């Protein structure tokens, strides 16, 4: 029976993830504010603030644009590689793989299940037999 109200846990968890999250949130917020100021302020104000060198303002548009193009190109290349590596429908690798456990080629393997005390061997049914059963001879 669980006591009511429940007891607090005995172990003391580290609060480090909370601090890491706060530092990440704060640093990205500050970086975004600097980015917006760099993109929107005229050059005279930036120089007046004491910044002697900074990238051109056109990079404020080029960096996000290039980032979006890289992400889209990554998706495109990933899908293109997946399509290029897909075997043709006529290739046997579309319905059988290297892990398939096929029965022996002699016909007696298929009739071992007729013995009432026999435990049949576990194997994958060849696609030819499946087609004959499903679609007829």
N, C-alpha and C positions, 0 to 999 in steps of 0.2 A: 504494500500500500504506500502510495506516495504521500508524504506529509504536505499539509496545506497550511500556510502558504509555502511554496517550495523554497528550499534553502539556496542561497547564492552559491555558485561554484567555488570550490576551495582554491583552485589554481589561479594564479595572477597572470593574465595575458599581457603581452607587451603592447604598449600603445604606439610603437614605432610606425605601423602603417598609417595611423592617423596623422602623425607628423609628416611622413613622406607625402601623403595626399595633400596636406595643407601647403607644403613647400611647392609641390608640383602645380597646384591650383594658383598659388600666388605668383610663381615665376611665369607661368603661361599668361596670366592676366597682365603682368608688367610688360612682358614681351609683346603682347598684342597692343597695349597702349603705345609703346615705343614705335611699333610698326605703323600704327595709324597716324601718329604724329609725324613720322618720317615721310609717310605717303602724302599727307595733306598740308603740312606746313611749307611755306615758301623757303627758299634757300637762305634768305637773309635772316630769318628767325632762327634757323638751325645754327648758322654761323654765330649769331648773337648769343646763343646758349653756350658757346664755347666748343662746339664740335668742329674740328678742323677737317676731318676726312669722313666721308660717308658715301655709300653707293648712290648712283643717280636715281632720281625719283621714278624713272620708267621701270626700274626693277621691282617697284611696288606692285606693278601689274604683271610683269613678266614672270616673277617667281610663282604666284598662284596659277597662272596660265600653264607654265611648264609643268607644274606639279600635277595638274588635272590631266594634261596630255600624257604624262608618264603613267599615271594610274590607268587611264583608258588603254594605253598601249600595252600595259601589263596584262590586263584582262583579255585583250585581243590576242596577244601572243599565247597566253595560256589556253584559250579556246582553240586557237589554230593548231597548237601542238597536240591537244587532245583529239581533234578531228583527224589530223594527219596520222596519228598513231592508232586510230581505230581500224581494225582489220575489215576486209571486204566481207560481204554476206556469204560469198562462196568459200571463204577461208575456213578450214575446220576449227581454227582456234576460237571461232565465235560460239561454238557449242561444246567444246571439250578443252580441257586445260591439262597442265602437267601433273596435277594432283588427282586426276581421274583414276579410279580403280576398276579396270575393265575385267570381265571374266575371261577364262581361258577360251581358246578358239574351238575346242572340241564341243560337239553338240550335247554331250552328256551333262555338262555343267547346268544346262537349262532345265533338266529333268530331275535334278537332285532334290528339288522341293517336293516331289511326288511321294517320297518316303515319309510316312507319318511321324517318325521319331527323329527325323533329320532337322537340324538347324541350318537353314540355307546360308551360304556365304554372302557377306554384304559386299555389293559391288554396284557400280553405275551401269545402268541399262544403256546399251549402245543405241545411238540415234536411229539406226536403221530399223531396229526392232520397235522402237517407239513410233516411228512413222508407219510401219506396217500395222500396228495395233490401232493407231488413231485414224489413219487414212485408208486402211485396207490394203490387200495385196496388189 
